[in-house]
Amino acid sequence: MEVKVAVTLNPTESRDKVSKAVEMLFPGVKLSGDELLEGEIQDITRFRELLAQRKVRNTFESILAKNYCAGSTYLLLNKQAAFMGKPNVFAGQELGPIKLEISCKEGEIHKIIWGI
């Protein structure tokens, strides 16, 4: 399984704050780039814990399954909620999403979210 994150840095946004938003969900991620910040995520344990705390694992699992195509799936996450350490589905806000892309087999989606 390979997990990547990408987020567009808008002219009105602080690079530090956008980076912090991503790090709140995925501690230790190293982002690079100028207008498009990208990084590879080594450990999704914290993200799983946050999903469990908010009781949204089933919702996120359904979204990943719905978005699955040809060996990968993705989630679009809200930047502002992420800054507060809360994984939340992106709902079309003007700032744009944090895109989480996961290369996996379809049968691995449950393990991604639940860790089992």
N, CA, C and O atoms as a GROMACS GRO file, in nm:
protein
  464
    1MET      N    1   0.084  -0.118   0.000
    1MET     CA    2   0.000   0.000   0.000
    1MET      C    3   0.088   0.124   0.000
    1MET      O    4   0.185   0.133   0.075
    2GLU      N    5   0.054   0.217  -0.084
    2GLU     CA    6   0.126   0.344  -0.093
    2GLU      C    7   0.025   0.457  -0.072
    2GLU      O    8  -0.081   0.458  -0.134
    3VAL      N    9   0.060   0.551   0.016
    3VAL     CA   10  -0.032   0.661   0.049
    3VAL      C   11   0.039   0.793   0.019
    3VAL      O   12   0.149   0.819   0.070
    4LYS      N   13  -0.025   0.875  -0.063
    4LYS     CA   14   0.030   1.006  -0.097
    4LYS      C   15  -0.072   1.114  -0.065
    4LYS      O   16  -0.193   1.091  -0.066
    5VAL      N   17  -0.020   1.232  -0.036
    5VAL     CA   18  -0.106   1.346  -0.008
    5VAL      C   19  -0.064   1.461  -0.099
    5VAL      O   20   0.054   1.480  -0.128
    6ALA      N   21  -0.163   1.538  -0.144
    6ALA     CA   22  -0.138   1.656  -0.226
    6ALA      C   23  -0.238   1.763  -0.186
    6ALA      O   24  -0.355   1.736  -0.162
    7VAL      N   25  -0.189   1.886  -0.180
    7VAL     CA   26  -0.276   1.998  -0.144
    7VAL      C   27  -0.227   2.124  -0.216
    7VAL      O   28  -0.108   2.155  -0.216
    8THR      N   29  -0.320   2.194  -0.276
    8THR     CA   30  -0.288   2.317  -0.345
    8THR      C   31  -0.277   2.430  -0.244
    8THR      O   32  -0.363   2.446  -0.157
    9LEU      N   33  -0.171   2.508  -0.256
    9LEU     CA   34  -0.150   2.625  -0.171
    9LEU      C   35  -0.202   2.747  -0.246
    9LEU      O   36  -0.143   2.790  -0.346
   10ASN      N   37  -0.311   2.802  -0.199
   10ASN     CA   38  -0.371   2.920  -0.263
   10ASN      C   39  -0.293   3.045  -0.222
   10ASN      O   40  -0.231   3.047  -0.116
   11PRO      N   41  -0.296   3.151  -0.306
   11PRO     CA   42  -0.221   3.274  -0.275
   11PRO      C   43  -0.256   3.336  -0.140
   11PRO      O   44  -0.173   3.404  -0.080
   12THR      N   45  -0.378   3.314  -0.093
   12THR     CA   46  -0.422   3.375   0.034
   12THR      C   47  -0.388   3.289   0.156
   12THR      O   48  -0.415   3.329   0.269
   13GLU      N   49  -0.330   3.171   0.133
   13GLU     CA   50  -0.303   3.078   0.243
   13GLU      C   51  -0.157   3.081   0.285
   13GLU      O   52  -0.067   3.107   0.205
   14SER      N   53  -0.136   3.054   0.411
   14SER     CA   54  -0.002   3.042   0.467
   14SER      C   55   0.048   2.899   0.446
   14SER      O   56  -0.021   2.802   0.479
   15ARG      N   57   0.169   2.886   0.391
   15ARG     CA   58   0.228   2.755   0.371
   15ARG      C   59   0.239   2.680   0.504
   15ARG      O   60   0.211   2.560   0.510
   16ASP      N   61   0.278   2.749   0.608
   16ASP     CA   62   0.293   2.686   0.740
   16ASP      C   63   0.160   2.631   0.790
   16ASP      O   64   0.155   2.521   0.846
   17LYS      N   65   0.053   2.706   0.772
   17LYS     CA   66  -0.078   2.662   0.821
   17LYS      C   67  -0.132   2.545   0.740
   17LYS      O   68  -0.191   2.452   0.795
   18VAL      N   69  -0.111   2.548   0.609
   18VAL     CA   70  -0.156   2.436   0.526
   18VAL      C   71  -0.075   2.311   0.560
   18VAL      O   72  -0.130   2.202   0.569
   19SER      N   73   0.055   2.327   0.578
   19SER     CA   74   0.139   2.214   0.617
   19SER      C   75   0.096   2.159   0.753
   19SER      O   76   0.091   2.037   0.772
   20LYS      N   77   0.064   2.249   0.846
   20LYS     CA   78   0.020   2.205   0.978
   20LYS      C   79  -0.112   2.127   0.969
   20LYS      O   80  -0.130   2.028   1.040
   21ALA      N   81  -0.202   2.171   0.882
   21ALA     CA   82  -0.329   2.101   0.864
   21ALA      C   83  -0.306   1.956   0.823
   21ALA      O   84  -0.370   1.864   0.875
   22VAL      N   85  -0.214   1.936   0.730
   22VAL     CA   86  -0.182   1.800   0.684
   22VAL      C   87  -0.115   1.721   0.797
   22VAL      O   88  -0.148   1.605   0.819
   23GLU      N   89  -0.023   1.784   0.867
   23GLU     CA   90   0.050   1.717   0.975
   23GLU      C   91  -0.040   1.682   1.093
   23GLU      O   92  -0.009   1.588   1.167
   24MET      N   93  -0.149   1.754   1.113
   24MET     CA   94  -0.242   1.721   1.221
   24MET      C   95  -0.308   1.584   1.197
   24MET      O   96  -0.340   1.512   1.291
   25LEU      N   97  -0.327   1.550   1.070
   25LEU     CA   98  -0.386   1.420   1.036
   25LEU      C   99  -0.280   1.313   1.012
   25LEU      O  100  -0.303   1.195   1.039
   26PHE      N  101  -0.165   1.355   0.962
   26PHE     CA  102  -0.058   1.263   0.925
   26PHE      C  103   0.076   1.313   0.980
   26PHE      O  104   0.158   1.367   0.905
   27PRO      N  105   0.099   1.295   1.110
   27PRO     CA  106   0.223   1.344   1.171
   27PRO      C  107   0.347   1.288   1.101
   27PRO      O  108   0.352   1.171   1.063
   28GLY      N  109   0.445   1.374   1.085
   28GLY     CA  110   0.572   1.331   1.026
   28GLY      C  111   0.578   1.338   0.875
   28GLY      O  112   0.684   1.312   0.818
   29VAL      N  113   0.468   1.372   0.809
   29VAL     CA  114   0.471   1.381   0.664
   29VAL      C  115   0.561   1.498   0.621
   29VAL      O  116   0.556   1.606   0.681
   30LYS      N  117   0.640   1.476   0.520
   30LYS     CA  118   0.728   1.579   0.464
   30LYS      C  119   0.668   1.626   0.333
   30LYS      O  120   0.658   1.550   0.237
   31LEU      N  121   0.628   1.752   0.328
   31LEU     CA  122   0.568   1.808   0.208
   31LEU      C  123   0.670   1.888   0.130
   31LEU      O  124   0.754   1.958   0.188
   32SER      N  125   0.663   1.877  -0.002
   32SER     CA  126   0.753   1.955  -0.087
   32SER      C  127   0.671   2.016  -0.200
   32SER      O  128   0.561   1.971  -0.231
   33GLY      N  129   0.726   2.119  -0.260
   33GLY     CA  130   0.659   2.187  -0.369
   33GLY      C  131   0.631   2.331  -0.333
   33GLY      O  132   0.649   2.374  -0.219
   34ASP      N  133   0.585   2.406  -0.434
   34ASP     CA  134   0.555   2.547  -0.414
   34ASP      C  135   0.404   2.571  -0.408
   34ASP      O  136   0.348   2.594  -0.301
   35GLU      N  137   0.339   2.565  -0.524
   35GLU     CA  138   0.195   2.585  -0.527
   35GLU      C  139   0.118   2.457  -0.500
   35GLU      O  140   0.004   2.462  -0.452
   36LEU      N  141   0.178   2.343  -0.529
   36LEU     CA  142   0.120   2.213  -0.499
   36LEU      C  143   0.213   2.142  -0.402
   36LEU      O  144   0.325   2.104  -0.437
   37LEU      N  145   0.167   2.125  -0.279
   37LEU     CA  146   0.246   2.058  -0.177
   37LEU      C  147   0.213   1.908  -0.184
   37LEU      O  148   0.096   1.870  -0.182
   38GLU      N  149   0.317   1.825  -0.191
   38GLU     CA  150   0.297   1.681  -0.203
   38GLU      C  151   0.389   1.608  -0.106
   38GLU      O  152   0.497   1.657  -0.071
   39GLY      N  153   0.345   1.491  -0.065
   39GLY     CA  154   0.426   1.410   0.023
   39GLY      C  155   0.378   1.267   0.026
   39GLY      O  156   0.266   1.236  -0.015
   40GLU      N  157   0.465   1.181   0.075
   40GLU     CA  158   0.431   1.040   0.090
   40GLU      C  159   0.411   1.013   0.239
   40GLU      O  160   0.492   1.055   0.322
   41ILE      N  161   0.304   0.945   0.272
   41ILE     CA  162   0.269   0.917   0.411
   41ILE      C  163   0.317   0.776   0.445
   41ILE      O  164   0.281   0.679   0.379
   42GLN      N  165   0.397   0.768   0.550
   42GLN     CA  166   0.453   0.640   0.592
   42GLN      C  167   0.364   0.568   0.693
   42GLN      O  168   0.364   0.445   0.699
   43ASP      N  169   0.288   0.644   0.771
   43ASP     CA  170   0.212   0.585   0.880
   43ASP      C  171   0.075   0.653   0.890
   43ASP      O  172   0.068   0.775   0.907
   44ILE      N  173  -0.033   0.575   0.879
   44ILE     CA  174  -0.167   0.633   0.888
   44ILE      C  175  -0.235   0.602   1.021
   44ILE      O  176  -0.357   0.615   1.034
   45THR      N  177  -0.157   0.561   1.119
   45THR     CA  178  -0.213   0.524   1.250
   45THR      C  179  -0.293   0.640   1.311
   45THR      O  180  -0.405   0.620   1.357
   46ARG      N  181  -0.237   0.759   1.313
   46ARG     CA  182  -0.305   0.875   1.373
   46ARG      C  183  -0.436   0.903   1.300
   46ARG      O  184  -0.537   0.933   1.364
   47PHE      N  185  -0.435   0.895   1.168
   47PHE     CA  186  -0.556   0.916   1.089
   47PHE      C  187  -0.663   0.815   1.128
   47PHE      O  188  -0.780   0.851   1.145
   48ARG      N  189  -0.625   0.689   1.141
   48ARG     CA  190  -0.720   0.586   1.185
   48ARG      C  191  -0.778   0.618   1.323
   48ARG      O  192  -0.898   0.605   1.346
   49GLU      N  193  -0.692   0.661   1.414
   49GLU     CA  194  -0.736   0.696   1.549
   49GLU      C  195  -0.838   0.811   1.546
   49GLU      O  196  -0.938   0.807   1.617
   50LEU      N  197  -0.811   0.911   1.465
   50LEU     CA  198  -0.902   1.025   1.454
   50LEU      C  199  -1.037   0.983   1.396
   50LEU      O  200  -1.141   1.031   1.440
   51LEU      N  201  -1.035   0.894   1.297
   51LEU     CA  202  -1.160   0.844   1.240
   51LEU      C  203  -1.240   0.769   1.346
   51LEU      O  204  -1.362   0.782   1.354
   52ALA      N  205  -1.171   0.689   1.426
   52ALA     CA  206  -1.239   0.613   1.532
   52ALA      C  207  -1.298   0.708   1.637
   52ALA      O  208  -1.411   0.688   1.681
   53GLN      N  209  -1.223   0.810   1.677
   53GLN     CA  210  -1.272   0.905   1.777
   53GLN      C  211  -1.398   0.976   1.729
   53GLN      O  212  -1.491   1.000   1.807
   54ARG      N  213  -1.400   1.010   1.602
   54ARG     CA  214  -1.515   1.084   1.547
   54ARG      C  215  -1.627   0.991   1.501
   54ARG      O  216  -1.733   1.037   1.459
   55LYS      N  217  -1.603   0.860   1.510
   55LYS     CA  218  -1.703   0.759   1.472
   55LYS      C  219  -1.748   0.775   1.327
   55LYS      O  220  -1.867   0.772   1.297
   56VAL      N  221  -1.650   0.792   1.238
   56VAL     CA  222  -1.679   0.811   1.096
   56VAL      C  223  -1.608   0.708   1.008
   56VAL      O  224  -1.598   0.726   0.887
   57ARG      N  225  -1.560   0.599   1.068
   57ARG     CA  226  -1.488   0.500   0.989
   57ARG      C  227  -1.574   0.441   0.878
   57ARG      O  228  -1.526   0.425   0.765
   58ASN      N  229  -1.700   0.409   0.906
   58ASN     CA  230  -1.786   0.351   0.802
   58ASN      C  231  -1.806   0.447   0.686
   58ASN      O  232  -1.805   0.405   0.570
   59THR      N  233  -1.822   0.574   0.716
   59THR     CA  234  -1.840   0.674   0.611
   59THR      C  235  -1.716   0.683   0.523
   59THR      O  236  -1.727   0.684   0.400
   60PHE      N  237  -1.599   0.690   0.584
   60PHE     CA  238  -1.476   0.701   0.508
   60PHE      C  239  -1.448   0.573   0.428
   60PHE      O  240  -1.398   0.580   0.316
   61GLU      N  241  -1.481   0.458   0.485
   61GLU     CA  242  -1.463   0.332   0.413
   61GLU      C  243  -1.554   0.329   0.290
   61GLU      O  244  -1.511   0.285   0.183
   62SER      N  245  -1.676   0.376   0.303
   62SER     CA  246  -1.770   0.380   0.190
   62SER      C  247  -1.719   0.473   0.079
   62SER      O  248  -1.729   0.440  -0.039
   63ILE      N  249  -1.664   0.587   0.118
   63ILE     CA  250  -1.611   0.682   0.019
   63ILE      C  251  -1.492   0.621  -0.055
   63ILE      O  252  -1.482   0.632  -0.177
   64LEU      N  253  -1.402   0.558   0.020
   64LEU     CA  254  -1.287   0.494  -0.044
   64LEU      C  255  -1.332   0.385  -0.141
   64LEU      O  256  -1.277   0.374  -0.251
   65ALA      N  257  -1.429   0.306  -0.102
   65ALA     CA  258  -1.479   0.199  -0.188
   65ALA      C  259  -1.544   0.258  -0.314
   65ALA      O  260  -1.524   0.207  -0.424
   66LYS      N  261  -1.621   0.364  -0.297
   66LYS     CA  262  -1.689   0.429  -0.410
   66LYS      C  263  -1.587   0.489  -0.508
   66LYS      O  264  -1.609   0.486  -0.630
   67ASN      N  265  -1.477   0.543  -0.455
   67ASN     CA  266  -1.376   0.609  -0.539
   67ASN      C  267  -1.271   0.513  -0.596
   67ASN      O  268  -1.181   0.556  -0.668
   68TYR      N  269  -1.281   0.384  -0.564
   68TYR     CA  270  -1.181   0.287  -0.608
   68TYR      C  271  -1.190   0.265  -0.760
   68TYR      O  272  -1.298   0.245  -0.815
   69CYS      N  273  -1.072   0.269  -0.824
   69CYS     CA  274  -1.065   0.243  -0.968
   69CYS      C  275  -0.922   0.205  -1.005
   69CYS      O  276  -0.827   0.277  -0.972
   70ALA      N  277  -0.906   0.093  -1.072
   70ALA     CA  278  -0.779   0.050  -1.129
   70ALA      C  279  -0.661   0.056  -1.031
   70ALA      O  280  -0.555   0.109  -1.064
   71GLY      N  281  -0.679   0.001  -0.914
   71GLY     CA  282  -0.568  -0.011  -0.820
   71GLY      C  283  -0.542   0.106  -0.729
   71GLY      O  284  -0.440   0.109  -0.660
   72SER      N  285  -0.633   0.203  -0.726
   72SER     CA  286  -0.615   0.313  -0.632
   72SER      C  287  -0.750   0.374  -0.595
   72SER      O  288  -0.850   0.355  -0.663
   73THR      N  289  -0.749   0.448  -0.486
   73THR     CA  290  -0.866   0.519  -0.439
   73THR      C  291  -0.821   0.651  -0.378
   73THR      O  292  -0.701   0.676  -0.362
   74TYR      N  293  -0.917   0.736  -0.345
   74TYR     CA  294  -0.878   0.867  -0.290
   74TYR      C  295  -0.986   0.921  -0.198
   74TYR      O  296  -1.102   0.879  -0.202
   75LEU      N  297  -0.945   1.017  -0.116
   75LEU     CA  298  -1.033   1.095  -0.029
   75LEU      C  299  -1.001   1.241  -0.050
   75LEU      O  300  -0.885   1.278  -0.071
   76LEU      N  301  -1.102   1.325  -0.043
   76LEU     CA  302  -1.082   1.470  -0.042
   76LEU      C  303  -1.121   1.519   0.096
   76LEU      O  304  -1.234   1.501   0.140
   77LEU      N  305  -1.025   1.581   0.165
   77LEU     CA  306  -1.043   1.622   0.304
   77LEU      C  307  -1.047   1.774   0.316
   77LEU      O  308  -0.980   1.846   0.242
   78ASN      N  309  -1.124   1.821   0.410
   78ASN     CA  310  -1.139   1.963   0.438
   78ASN      C  311  -1.014   2.018   0.507
   78ASN      O  312  -0.973   1.965   0.610
   79LYS      N  313  -0.953   2.122   0.451
   79LYS     CA  314  -0.831   2.183   0.508
   79LYS      C  315  -0.855   2.244   0.645
   79LYS      O  316  -0.775   2.226   0.737
   80GLN      N  317  -0.965   2.317   0.659
   80GLN     CA  318  -0.990   2.387   0.785
   80GLN      C  319  -1.015   2.289   0.899
   80GLN      O  320  -0.966   2.309   1.010
   81ALA      N  321  -1.092   2.184   0.873
   81ALA     CA  322  -1.115   2.083   0.976
   81ALA      C  323  -0.984   2.011   1.010
   81ALA      O  324  -0.958   1.981   1.126
   82ALA      N  325  -0.904   1.983   0.909
   82ALA     CA  326  -0.774   1.916   0.930
   82ALA      C  327  -0.684   2.001   1.020
   82ALA      O  328  -0.613   1.947   1.105
   83PHE      N  329  -0.688   2.132   1.003
   83PHE     CA  330  -0.607   2.221   1.085
   83PHE      C  331  -0.642   2.205   1.234
   83PHE      O  332  -0.558   2.227   1.321
   84MET      N  333  -0.766   2.168   1.261
   84MET     CA  334  -0.812   2.145   1.398
   84MET      C  335  -0.796   1.999   1.440
   84MET      O  336  -0.838   1.960   1.549
   85GLY      N  337  -0.734   1.918   1.353
   85GLY     CA  338  -0.711   1.777   1.386
   85GLY      C  339  -0.833   1.690   1.367
   85GLY      O  340  -0.844   1.584   1.429
   86LYS      N  341  -0.926   1.733   1.282
   86LYS     CA  342  -1.049   1.658   1.260
   86LYS      C  343  -1.061   1.618   1.114
   86LYS      O  344  -1.076   1.704   1.027
   87PRO      N  345  -1.056   1.488   1.085
   87PRO     CA  346  -1.076   1.446   0.946
   87PRO      C  347  -1.222   1.469   0.908
   87PRO      O  348  -1.314   1.421   0.975
   88ASN      N  349  -1.242   1.541   0.800
   88ASN     CA  350  -1.376   1.573   0.754
   88ASN      C  351  -1.376   1.573   0.602
   88ASN      O  352  -1.279   1.617   0.539
   89VAL      N  353  -1.482   1.523   0.542
   89VAL     CA  354  -1.493   1.515   0.397
   89VAL      C  355  -1.505   1.656   0.340
   89VAL      O  356  -1.580   1.739   0.391
   90PHE      N  357  -1.432   1.682   0.233
   90PHE     CA  358  -1.437   1.809   0.162
   90PHE      C  359  -1.574   1.826   0.097
   90PHE      O  360  -1.625   1.733   0.034
   91ALA      N  361  -1.633   1.942   0.114
   91ALA     CA  362  -1.766   1.966   0.060
   91ALA      C  363  -1.770   2.087  -0.034
   91ALA      O  364  -1.869   2.160  -0.037
   92GLY      N  365  -1.662   2.108  -0.108
   92GLY     CA  366  -1.662   2.212  -0.210
   92GLY      C  367  -1.630   2.353  -0.164
   92GLY      O  368  -1.668   2.449  -0.231
   93GLN      N  369  -1.562   2.368  -0.052
   93GLN     CA  370  -1.525   2.502  -0.008
   93GLN      C  371  -1.424   2.563  -0.106
   93GLN      O  372  -1.355   2.491  -0.178
   94GLU      N  373  -1.417   2.694  -0.106
   94GLU     CA  374  -1.333   2.764  -0.204
   94GLU      C  375  -1.183   2.741  -0.186
   94GLU      O  376  -1.107   2.762  -0.281
   95LEU      N  377  -1.137   2.698  -0.068
   95LEU     CA  378  -0.993   2.681  -0.045
   95LEU      C  379  -0.938   2.554  -0.109
   95LEU      O  380  -0.816   2.540  -0.122
   96GLY      N  381  -1.022   2.464  -0.147
   96GLY     CA  382  -0.977   2.340  -0.207
   96GLY      C  383  -0.944   2.236  -0.102
   96GLY      O  384  -0.929   2.268   0.016
   97PRO      N  385  -0.934   2.109  -0.146
   97PRO     CA  386  -0.917   1.999  -0.052
   97PRO      C  387  -0.772   1.958  -0.030
   97PRO      O  388  -0.681   2.001  -0.100
   98ILE      N  389  -0.757   1.873   0.069
   98ILE     CA  390  -0.637   1.792   0.084
   98ILE      C  391  -0.671   1.660   0.016
   98ILE      O  392  -0.767   1.595   0.056
   99LYS      N  393  -0.595   1.621  -0.083
   99LYS     CA  394  -0.624   1.496  -0.154
   99LYS      C  395  -0.533   1.386  -0.102
   99LYS      O  396  -0.411   1.397  -0.105
  100LEU      N  397  -0.596   1.280  -0.056
  100LEU     CA  398  -0.526   1.162  -0.008
  100LEU      C  399  -0.546   1.054  -0.113
  100LEU      O  400  -0.659   1.012  -0.138
  101GLU      N  401  -0.437   1.007  -0.174
  101GLU     CA  402  -0.445   0.903  -0.277
  101GLU      C  403  -0.377   0.777  -0.225
  101GLU      O  404  -0.265   0.780  -0.176
  102ILE      N  405  -0.449   0.666  -0.238
  102ILE     CA  406  -0.401   0.539  -0.184
  102ILE      C  407  -0.397   0.434  -0.295
  102ILE      O  408  -0.499   0.404  -0.357
  103SER      N  409  -0.278   0.380  -0.320
  103SER     CA  410  -0.264   0.268  -0.413
  103SER      C  411  -0.281   0.140  -0.334
  103SER      O  412  -0.207   0.115  -0.239
  104CYS      N  413  -0.380   0.059  -0.372
  104CYS     CA  414  -0.409  -0.062  -0.296
  104CYS      C  415  -0.496  -0.156  -0.379
  104CYS      O  416  -0.543  -0.121  -0.488
  105LYS      N  417  -0.516  -0.274  -0.326
  105LYS     CA  418  -0.612  -0.366  -0.384
  105LYS      C  419  -0.749  -0.334  -0.324
  105LYS      O  420  -0.758  -0.283  -0.212
  106GLU      N  421  -0.853  -0.363  -0.397
  106GLU     CA  422  -0.988  -0.330  -0.350
  106GLU      C  423  -1.018  -0.393  -0.213
  106GLU      O  424  -1.085  -0.332  -0.130
  107GLY      N  425  -0.969  -0.513  -0.191
  107GLY     CA  426  -0.992  -0.582  -0.065
  107GLY      C  427  -0.918  -0.522   0.054
  107GLY      O  428  -0.946  -0.560   0.168
  108GLU      N  429  -0.826  -0.430   0.031
  108GLU     CA  430  -0.749  -0.368   0.139
  108GLU      C  431  -0.813  -0.244   0.198
  108GLU      O  432  -0.764  -0.190   0.297
  109ILE      N  433  -0.923  -0.197   0.139
  109ILE     CA  434  -0.986  -0.073   0.187
  109ILE      C  435  -1.030  -0.085   0.332
  109ILE      O  436  -1.011   0.009   0.410
  110HIS      N  437  -1.088  -0.196   0.368
  110HIS     CA  438  -1.131  -0.217   0.508
  110HIS      C  439  -1.011  -0.206   0.603
  110HIS      O  440  -1.020  -0.144   0.708
  111LYS      N  441  -0.899  -0.267   0.566
  111LYS     CA  442  -0.779  -0.264   0.649
  111LYS      C  443  -0.723  -0.123   0.662
  111LYS      O  444  -0.672  -0.086   0.767
  112ILE      N  445  -0.732  -0.044   0.556
  112ILE     CA  446  -0.681   0.093   0.558
  112ILE      C  447  -0.751   0.171   0.669
  112ILE      O  448  -0.686   0.241   0.746
  113ILE      N  449  -0.881   0.160   0.676
  113ILE     CA  450  -0.960   0.238   0.772
  113ILE      C  451  -0.960   0.176   0.911
  113ILE      O  452  -0.943   0.247   1.010
  114TRP      N  453  -0.977   0.046   0.920
  114TRP     CA  454  -0.994  -0.020   1.049
  114TRP      C  455  -0.863  -0.072   1.106
  114TRP      O  456  -0.855  -0.098   1.227
  115GLY      N  457  -0.760  -0.089   1.022
  115GLY     CA  458  -0.631  -0.138   1.071
  115GLY      C  459  -0.628  -0.287   1.095
  115GLY      O  460  -0.531  -0.338   1.152
  116ILE      N  461  -0.732  -0.358   1.053
  116ILE     CA  462  -0.738  -0.504   1.071
  116ILE      C  463  -0.779  -0.572   0.943
  116ILE      O  464  -0.789  -0.694   0.939
   0.00000   0.00000   0.00000
